[in-house]
Amino acid sequence: MNRPALEGLVETALYVTDVRRSRDFYTRIFGFEAMGGNERIQPLNVGPGQVLLLFKQGGTPDPVPVGDGFIPPHDGGGEQHFAFGVPAASYEDWKSFLKSLDIDIESEVSWPQGGKSLYFRDPDRLLVELITPGVWQNY
């Protein structure tokens, strides 16, 4: 059987202690648009076809009925990691912007294969990476 088509990664979920605080952080830092939401979940528009979901940690222990089905229980914890791509030309601008908001840059890496990364923490100590092209073969 042939593999069916796939259109990429649409949602990334983060589990946070305070949905509103995290929404405010990500909209302030990245300008993401909040799409609906409540105290349990906050979807953020990252770009065309891309959604960052902020879930209340421990807030989905039971199935959530939707339409004629349900969303299965899920949760997460710990110091998770994820990355947003940034153009190489804006890397230094991002460093300056984060510093202007008193966001501490925890680390920077110049990758041997090319590209750069910088790392900082969100209010739940989730590790946010800004990464330029060149680090991965497909980016």
Secondary structure as UniProt FT lines:
FT   STRAND          11..16
FT   HELIX           19..30
FT   STRAND          33..34
FT   STRAND          41..47
FT   TURN            48..49
FT   STRAND          50..56
FT   TURN            57..58
FT   STRAND          64..66
FT   TURN            67..68
FT   STRAND          69..71
FT   STRAND          81..85
FT   HELIX           88..90
FT   HELIX           91..100
FT   TURN            101..102
FT   STRAND          105..110
FT   TURN            112..113
FT   STRAND          116..121
FT   TURN            123..124
FT   STRAND          127..131
FT   TURN            133..134
FT   TURN            137..138
//
